Amino acid sequence: MEKKTITIHLKVWRQKDASSRGEFKNYLVKDVNPDMSFLEMLDVLNEDLIKKDEEPIEFDNDCREGICGMCGAVINGTAHGPKSGTTTCDIRMRMFKDGDTIVVEPFRAKAFPVIKDLVVDRSSLDRIMSKGGYTSVRTGGVPEALSIPVPKENADEAMDMAACIGCGACVAACPNASAALFVGAKVSQLALLPQGRPEAARRVERMVAQMDEEGFGACSNHGECEAVCPKEISITAIARMRREYWKAMFK
Ligand code: FES
């Protein structure tokens, strides 16, 4: 049986570069297979634009499996779109109805300048990571099981925090454009494990200082970051970052 296709009206933010003025442009995408991903639908539109000798829409992507953190757009006002716990590349067109209008914009934040259309420069997050989001101590080979006891709850929570893919949706959703959930997750994943403790104080001090330097806003516990996080990271990460920060200040 032939699959029913849908027609979508798109309002997409087009912007040549960071210093140009952007604007929304309207497009009609016909014959959209509901099983297509959101990015595949944009691919179809881009093929059409190329055939018409128009500039295709630039958007970031890599794995298209929800694991690399490259994709990201604000879809109908929500970072990564209407489905919770899902990246833009994992949104399926069956979420929309025939004839729907979908508004697509880049992640917006001072620390994420637009490169082109939906592509933003998120290297500010990389610079925060370079200040301490790693362990530099030599840990040697894989230790014997239980040679470093780690409470199960800590191991589980560290794993949850390590799920952060650094997409920046938390920043885009926050009214203050704060990167606190991102930094909180990165600080927490190491703070919860023994291997991360030796550098914990230096790590949190340097990462928080870099976060401020990059122009991210302060966290006011709004909670939007948690609501849009495709990896469903809890804002308890932010509380832990604060605790680690104060511990570092008074050490
Ligand atoms: S393209 Fe990798 S998470 Fe979406």
Residues whose N, C-alpha, C, O or C-beta is under 5 A from the ligand:
A	BS01	FES	N61 D62 C63 R64 E65 G66 I67 C68 G69 M70 C71 T87 C89
